[in-house]
């Protein structure tokens, strides 16, 4: 899929990876800018985990 230029988000969803970072870690060597993409996704995952500990929904119940 990657060599056919299928968007990385679609590849990740199709393979049922929990994050895009997982897909990049496994298949990043096939991407021309994998290091930059992987770094950005890892930062985003860490930021999300810090802002949303325990995976709780960011929306409050009414």
NORFENTA-V62083 format. One record per pair of residues at least 12 apart in sequence whose ideal C-beta (glycine too) atoms are under 8 Angstrom apart, sorted by the first residue. I is the first residue (numbers start at 0). GAP is how many residues later the second one is. D is the distance in whole Angstrom. If there is no record, write none. Layout:
BEGIN
I:GAP:D
I:GAP:D
END
This chain:
BEGIN
0:13:7
1:25:6
1:28:5
1:29:7
2:27:7
7:12:6
7:15:6
7:16:7
7:23:7
7:29:7
10:12:6
10:16:7
18:22:7
18:26:6
19:21:5
20:17:7
20:20:4
20:21:5
20:23:8
20:24:5
23:13:5
23:14:4
23:17:6
24:13:7
END
